């Protein structure tokens, strides 16, 4: 599959057969100088018939995937304390641990279980945090993600993303008889849930700012249309089904509007739909192809892909319309752009020596760095804390997802057995 134009990126969808399964994460590159941390197995109640999640293992895996931490193997632990009174920090200093995490799972007075943890700064000899979460057995894994995010925030100063989710599209069956699914899973690939299933292509999933809805494009009845679906209830609504192209939905930062690509006027242009009033405003009006809109974090501007200069490049326009300004000048192809959460850089697909890579453009310096090295890397999406990027690529002849840190030091691969996986979108921080 070779992108030939911006329009082909919008409309072309190629899938291979695959079985439904959870995403498996393989760490393919780690950062040097990761902080050593010990996450001791949590004490659990002795209750028959109750299968408790290994909370400590989930926390350790979450921290390892960030590339900022190097969890200690359990086989190297000389002690497994569960309470502060049982901790001898001298032992952990001898093992060269920077930090130590201990914890317990106990019956809660109000029902469910109290999951308590303590985070120690080993060398300074003090507690950094003591916190308790109340959880059901079925929610213990999510609780572990929340604990990992607390630890990450305390030790790095940035929000963690272990408790976030990712949306993606897979396909089952052979071309012509495939079943395409829009799925949502935890950030570590566990707990996959099918949001939408169809015999027709589904593409361009986009999270609402509150993480409760997804907008996406469906080719039902052999026509493109944009739908919004509530994750909790499954309720969905068609919000754009005009003649021609209805594509590339993008939520405004306040969640009140949806930018999109429509060709209702005969040519693909950028429009903004007010979701309350259903008023539709045209933002660009050009004879070229304008597509793939994305909002700036402050909601004042929209960046989009256009071939108005000959080759596909990124342009910026006021969200209310006006004259568009070209943003990218390096390389002969740049598309599918989005802003970093802090607004200082943009992510895009860029062509380098005939291969499509994920590029990160610093808006102040104008310098673009390549974050990937594949032949056909596409659909990049920022983690909500801006430290990681997830994207679609090819590996072993099939579509998989990959993640890379913005400094390029940490990389991971997410795959689903023999399935093709495409169109990833990282959720906002969930509260």
C-alpha positions as CSV (number, residue, x, y, z in Angstrom):
1,X,0.0,0.0,0.0
2,X,1.7,3.2,-1.1
3,X,0.1,6.6,-0.4
4,X,-0.2,8.4,-3.8
5,X,-2.1,11.5,-2.7
6,X,-3.9,13.1,0.3
7,X,-7.2,11.8,-1.1
8,X,-5.9,8.3,-1.2
9,X,-4.9,8.5,2.4
10,X,-8.5,9.6,3.2
11,X,-10.3,6.9,1.2
12,X,-8.0,3.9,0.8
13,X,-8.2,1.0,3.4
14,X,-6.4,-2.3,2.9
15,X,-6.9,-5.1,5.4
16,X,-5.7,-8.7,6.0
17,X,-7.3,-11.6,7.9
18,X,-6.9,-11.9,11.6
19,X,-8.4,-13.2,14.8
20,X,-9.8,-11.1,17.6
21,X,-7.3,-11.0,20.6
22,X,-5.8,-8.5,22.9
23,X,-2.9,-6.4,21.9
24,X,0.5,-7.7,23.0
25,X,3.2,-5.3,23.7
26,X,6.8,-6.0,22.9
27,X,9.5,-3.5,24.1
28,X,11.9,-3.1,21.1
29,X,14.1,-0.4,22.5
30,X,14.7,1.1,25.9
31,X,16.3,4.3,27.2
32,X,19.7,4.3,28.8
33,X,19.8,5.6,32.3
34,X,16.4,4.4,33.3
35,X,15.8,4.7,37.1
36,X,16.0,1.5,39.1
37,X,12.8,0.8,41.1
38,X,11.6,-2.1,43.1
39,X,7.9,-2.9,43.1
40,X,7.4,-5.6,45.7
41,X,4.4,-8.1,45.3
42,X,1.4,-6.8,47.2
43,X,0.0,-8.8,50.1
44,X,-3.4,-10.3,49.3
45,X,-6.3,-11.6,51.4
46,X,-6.5,-15.3,51.7
47,X,-10.0,-15.9,50.2
48,X,-11.1,-18.9,48.4
49,X,-12.4,-18.6,44.9
50,X,-11.2,-15.0,44.4
51,X,-8.7,-14.4,41.6
52,X,-6.7,-11.3,42.6
53,X,-4.8,-9.4,39.9
54,X,-1.1,-9.2,40.4
55,X,-1.2,-5.5,41.0
56,X,2.5,-5.1,41.6
57,X,3.3,-6.8,38.2
58,X,0.9,-4.4,36.4
59,X,2.5,-1.4,38.1
60,X,6.0,-2.6,37.2
61,X,5.1,-3.2,33.6
62,X,3.4,0.2,33.3
63,X,6.6,1.9,34.6
64,X,8.9,-0.2,32.4
65,X,6.9,0.8,29.2
66,X,7.6,4.5,29.8
67,X,11.3,3.9,29.4
68,X,12.0,6.1,32.4
69,X,12.2,3.2,34.9
70,X,13.9,-0.2,35.2
71,X,11.9,-2.4,37.6
72,X,13.8,-4.9,39.6
73,X,13.2,-8.6,38.8
74,X,11.5,-10.3,41.6
75,X,14.1,-13.0,41.6
76,X,16.7,-10.4,42.7
77,X,14.6,-9.2,45.7
78,X,16.2,-10.2,49.0
79,X,13.0,-9.2,51.0
80,X,9.3,-8.7,50.2
81,X,8.0,-6.3,52.8
82,X,4.3,-5.2,52.7
83,X,4.2,-2.6,55.5
84,X,6.5,0.4,56.2
85,X,7.5,-1.3,59.5
86,X,8.9,-4.2,57.6
87,X,11.1,-2.1,55.3
88,X,14.8,-1.8,55.8
89,X,16.0,0.8,53.4
90,X,19.7,-0.2,53.9
91,X,18.9,-3.5,52.1
92,X,17.5,-1.6,49.1
93,X,20.4,0.8,49.1
94,X,22.8,-2.1,48.8
95,X,20.8,-3.3,45.8
96,X,21.2,0.2,44.2
97,X,17.5,0.9,44.1
98,X,16.4,4.6,43.7
99,X,12.8,3.9,44.8
100,X,10.7,1.2,46.4
101,X,7.0,0.5,46.2
102,X,5.2,-1.8,48.7
103,X,1.5,-2.5,49.1
104,X,-1.4,-4.5,50.4
105,X,-4.9,-5.5,49.2
106,X,-7.4,-5.8,52.0
107,X,-11.2,-6.0,52.5
108,X,-12.7,-2.6,52.5
109,X,-15.3,-1.6,55.2
110,X,-17.7,-0.3,52.5
111,X,-17.3,-3.3,50.3
112,X,-14.8,-4.2,47.7
113,X,-11.1,-4.0,48.5
114,X,-8.7,-1.3,49.7
115,X,-5.5,-1.2,47.6
116,X,-2.8,0.7,49.6
117,X,0.7,1.5,48.5
118,X,3.7,3.3,49.9
119,X,6.4,4.9,47.7
120,X,9.9,5.3,49.2
121,X,12.8,7.4,48.2
122,X,15.5,4.9,49.1
123,X,18.6,7.0,49.3
124,X,16.9,10.0,51.0
125,X,15.3,7.6,53.4
126,X,11.8,9.0,53.3
127,X,8.3,8.3,52.1
128,X,7.1,10.1,49.0
129,X,3.5,8.9,49.0
130,X,1.0,6.8,51.0
131,X,-2.3,6.3,49.3
132,X,-5.3,4.0,49.2
133,X,-7.7,3.2,46.4
134,X,-11.0,1.3,46.9
135,X,-11.6,-1.2,44.1
136,X,-13.7,-4.2,43.1
137,X,-11.8,-7.3,42.1
138,X,-12.7,-6.7,38.4
139,X,-11.2,-3.2,38.6
140,X,-7.9,-4.1,40.3
141,X,-6.0,-3.9,37.0
142,X,-7.3,-0.4,36.4
143,X,-6.5,0.5,40.0
144,X,-2.9,-0.7,39.3
145,X,-2.7,1.6,36.3
146,X,-3.9,4.5,38.5
147,X,-1.2,3.7,41.1
148,X,1.5,3.6,38.3
149,X,0.3,7.0,37.1
150,X,0.6,8.4,40.7
151,X,4.2,7.1,41.0
152,X,5.1,8.4,37.5
153,X,3.8,11.9,38.3
154,X,5.6,12.0,41.7
155,X,9.0,10.9,40.2
156,X,8.9,12.8,36.9
157,X,6.6,15.7,37.4
158,X,4.5,14.7,34.3
159,X,1.1,13.0,34.3
160,X,1.2,9.3,33.7
161,X,-0.8,7.6,30.9
162,X,-1.1,4.0,32.2
163,X,-4.8,4.5,33.0
164,X,-5.6,5.9,29.5
165,X,-7.0,3.9,26.6
166,X,-6.3,3.4,22.9
167,X,-8.8,3.0,20.0
168,X,-7.8,1.1,16.8
169,X,-9.4,-0.7,13.9
170,X,-8.9,-4.4,13.0
171,X,-10.4,-6.7,10.4
172,X,-11.5,-10.4,10.5
173,X,-11.9,-12.4,7.3
174,X,-10.7,-12.3,3.7
175,X,-10.9,-9.2,1.5
176,X,-14.4,-8.9,0.2
177,X,-15.9,-10.8,3.2
178,X,-14.2,-9.1,6.1
179,X,-15.7,-8.0,9.3
180,X,-14.1,-4.7,10.4
181,X,-14.1,-3.7,14.1
182,X,-13.5,-0.5,15.9
183,X,-12.0,-1.5,19.3
184,X,-10.9,0.2,22.5
185,X,-8.4,-1.3,24.9
186,X,-6.4,-0.3,27.9
187,X,-3.1,1.4,27.2
188,X,-1.3,-1.9,27.8
189,X,-3.5,-3.8,25.3
190,X,-5.7,-5.5,27.9
191,X,-9.5,-5.5,28.1
192,X,-10.3,-5.0,24.4
193,X,-13.9,-4.1,23.7
194,X,-15.6,-3.9,20.3
195,X,-17.3,-0.5,19.9
196,X,-18.5,-1.0,16.3
197,X,-18.5,-3.9,13.9
198,X,-19.3,-3.8,10.2
199,X,-18.8,-5.5,6.9
200,X,-17.7,-2.1,5.5
201,X,-14.5,-0.1,6.3
202,X,-14.3,2.0,9.5
203,X,-11.6,4.6,9.9
204,X,-10.3,7.8,11.6
205,X,-11.4,7.2,15.2
206,X,-11.2,10.4,17.3
207,X,-11.7,10.7,21.0
208,X,-13.9,13.4,22.5
209,X,-11.9,15.6,25.1
210,X,-13.7,13.9,28.0
211,X,-12.9,10.4,26.7
212,X,-16.6,9.3,26.7
213,X,-17.2,9.3,23.0
214,X,-15.6,8.4,19.7
215,X,-16.2,10.0,16.3
216,X,-15.3,7.9,13.3
217,X,-15.9,7.4,9.6
218,X,-18.0,4.5,8.4
219,X,-18.5,3.3,4.8
220,X,-22.0,1.8,5.5
221,X,-24.2,1.5,2.5
222,X,-21.1,2.2,0.3
223,X,-21.1,5.9,1.3
224,X,-18.9,7.7,3.8
225,X,-20.5,9.1,6.9
226,X,-19.3,10.5,10.2
227,X,-20.7,9.0,13.4
228,X,-20.4,9.9,17.1
229,X,-20.8,7.0,19.5
230,X,-21.0,7.0,23.3
231,X,-18.8,4.3,24.8
232,X,-20.8,3.6,27.9
233,X,-24.2,3.1,26.2
234,X,-23.3,2.3,22.6
235,X,-25.6,5.0,21.4
236,X,-24.5,6.4,18.1
237,X,-25.5,9.2,15.9
238,X,-24.7,10.2,12.3
239,X,-23.6,13.8,12.2
240,X,-22.4,14.1,8.6
241,X,-23.7,12.2,5.6
242,X,-23.4,14.6,2.7
243,X,-22.9,13.7,-0.9
244,X,-19.3,12.9,-1.6
245,X,-16.6,12.7,1.0
246,X,-17.3,12.8,4.8
247,X,-14.0,12.2,6.6
248,X,-11.3,13.0,9.1
249,X,-13.4,14.1,12.1
250,X,-11.5,16.1,14.8
251,X,-12.9,17.3,18.1
252,X,-12.4,20.9,19.2
253,X,-10.6,21.2,22.6
254,X,-13.9,22.1,24.3
255,X,-15.8,19.2,22.8
256,X,-18.5,21.4,21.3
257,X,-17.5,21.2,17.6
258,X,-16.2,18.8,15.1
259,X,-13.8,19.7,12.3
260,X,-14.1,17.5,9.2
261,X,-13.4,17.1,5.5
262,X,-16.4,17.4,3.2
263,X,-16.7,17.6,-0.6
264,X,-20.3,18.7,-0.5
265,X,-19.3,21.8,-2.5
266,X,-17.6,19.6,-5.1
267,X,-14.1,19.8,-3.7
268,X,-12.7,18.5,-0.4
269,X,-12.5,21.4,2.1
270,X,-12.4,21.8,5.9
271,X,-15.6,22.5,7.7
272,X,-16.6,22.9,11.4
273,X,-19.8,21.5,12.7
274,X,-21.3,22.9,15.9
275,X,-22.6,19.8,17.7
276,X,-25.3,21.7,19.6
277,X,-26.9,23.9,16.9
278,X,-25.8,21.7,14.0
279,X,-24.6,24.8,12.2
280,X,-21.9,24.0,9.6
281,X,-19.2,26.5,8.8
282,X,-16.8,26.3,5.9
283,X,-13.2,27.0,7.0
284,X,-11.3,26.6,3.7
285,X,-12.4,27.2,0.1
286,X,-9.7,26.2,-2.4
287,X,-9.6,24.2,-5.6
288,X,-7.0,21.9,-4.1
289,X,-7.6,19.0,-1.7
290,X,-7.8,20.2,1.9
291,X,-8.2,17.3,4.4
292,X,-7.1,15.8,7.8
293,X,-7.9,18.8,10.1
294,X,-6.6,19.0,13.7
295,X,-7.1,21.7,16.3
296,X,-4.5,23.7,18.2
297,X,-4.7,23.1,22.0
298,X,-6.2,26.6,22.5
299,X,-8.8,26.0,19.8
300,X,-7.8,29.1,17.8
301,X,-6.3,27.4,14.8
302,X,-6.7,24.3,12.6
303,X,-3.9,22.6,10.8
304,X,-4.7,20.5,7.8
305,X,-3.1,18.7,4.8
306,X,-3.4,20.3,1.4
307,X,-1.8,19.8,-2.0
308,X,-2.4,23.5,-3.0
309,X,1.3,24.0,-3.3
310,X,1.8,20.9,-5.6
311,X,2.8,18.3,-3.0
312,X,0.9,17.5,0.2
313,X,2.0,19.8,3.0
314,X,0.7,21.0,6.3
315,X,-1.1,24.4,6.5
316,X,-2.6,26.4,9.4
317,X,-5.8,28.5,9.3
318,X,-7.9,30.4,11.9
319,X,-10.7,28.2,13.2
320,X,-13.1,30.8,11.9
321,X,-11.6,30.8,8.4
322,X,-9.3,33.1,6.5
323,X,-5.9,32.8,4.7
324,X,-4.0,29.6,5.2
325,X,-0.3,29.6,6.0
326,X,2.1,26.8,5.1
327,X,3.7,25.2,8.1
328,X,5.9,22.4,6.7
329,X,8.8,22.9,4.2
330,X,11.1,19.9,4.8
331,X,10.5,16.9,2.6
332,X,8.2,16.6,-0.4
333,X,5.3,15.0,1.5
334,X,3.8,15.9,4.9
335,X,0.3,14.9,6.1
336,X,-1.9,13.6,8.9
337,X,-0.7,16.3,11.4
338,X,-1.7,16.9,15.0
339,X,-0.5,19.3,17.7
340,X,1.5,18.2,20.8
341,X,-0.5,18.8,24.0
342,X,1.7,21.8,24.8
343,X,1.2,23.3,21.3
344,X,5.0,23.6,20.7
345,X,5.3,20.9,18.0
346,X,3.3,19.0,15.5
347,X,3.3,15.3,14.6
348,X,2.9,14.2,11.0
349,X,3.6,11.6,8.4
350,X,6.6,12.7,6.3
351,X,8.3,11.1,3.3
352,X,12.0,10.5,3.5
353,X,13.9,8.7,0.7
354,X,10.7,7.2,-0.6
355,X,9.6,5.8,2.8
356,X,6.8,7.2,5.0
357,X,7.9,8.0,8.5
358,X,6.6,9.7,11.6
359,X,8.0,13.2,11.9
360,X,8.0,15.7,14.8
361,X,8.3,19.3,13.8
362,X,9.4,21.9,16.4
363,X,7.3,25.0,15.5
364,X,9.8,27.5,16.9
365,X,13.0,26.2,15.2
366,X,11.3,24.7,12.2
367,X,13.4,21.5,12.6
368,X,11.7,18.2,11.9
369,X,13.0,14.9,13.4
370,X,12.1,11.4,12.3
371,X,10.7,9.3,15.1
372,X,10.3,6.1,13.1
373,X,12.3,4.1,10.5
374,X,9.6,2.0,8.8
375,X,8.7,1.9,5.1
376,X,5.0,2.8,5.6
377,X,4.4,4.4,9.0
378,X,1.1,6.3,9.3
379,X,-1.7,7.5,11.6
380,X,0.4,9.0,14.4
381,X,-1.3,10.0,17.7
382,X,0.2,11.7,20.8
383,X,-0.1,10.3,24.3
384,X,-2.0,12.9,26.3
385,X,1.1,13.8,28.3
386,X,3.0,14.4,25.1
387,X,5.9,11.9,25.9
388,X,4.9,9.1,23.6
389,X,3.5,8.6,20.1
390,X,1.5,5.6,18.8
391,X,1.3,4.9,15.1
392,X,0.5,2.2,12.5
393,X,3.2,0.4,10.6
394,X,4.1,-2.8,8.9
395,X,5.9,-5.7,10.5
396,X,6.3,-9.2,9.1
397,X,4.0,-8.4,6.2
398,X,1.0,-7.2,8.3
399,X,-0.2,-4.1,10.0
400,X,0.8,-3.6,13.7
401,X,0.9,-0.6,16.0
402,X,4.2,0.9,17.3
403,X,4.9,3.4,20.0
404,X,7.9,5.6,20.4
405,X,9.0,8.3,22.8
406,X,9.3,11.8,21.5
407,X,13.0,11.7,22.1
408,X,13.2,8.5,20.1
409,X,14.9,6.6,22.9
410,X,12.1,4.2,23.8
411,X,10.2,2.0,21.3
412,X,7.5,-0.7,21.5
413,X,5.5,-2.8,19.2
414,X,1.8,-3.7,19.7
415,X,0.4,-6.6,17.7
416,X,-2.6,-8.9,17.6
417,X,-1.3,-12.3,16.5
418,X,-2.1,-12.6,12.8
419,X,-4.4,-9.6,12.6
420,X,-3.8,-6.3,10.9
421,X,-4.2,-3.4,13.2
422,X,-4.6,0.2,12.0
423,X,-5.8,3.7,12.8
424,X,-4.7,4.1,16.4
425,X,-5.9,7.0,18.5
426,X,-4.7,7.6,22.1
427,X,-7.4,8.7,24.5
428,X,-7.2,11.9,26.7
429,X,-6.3,11.6,30.4
430,X,-9.3,9.8,32.0
431,X,-10.6,11.2,35.2
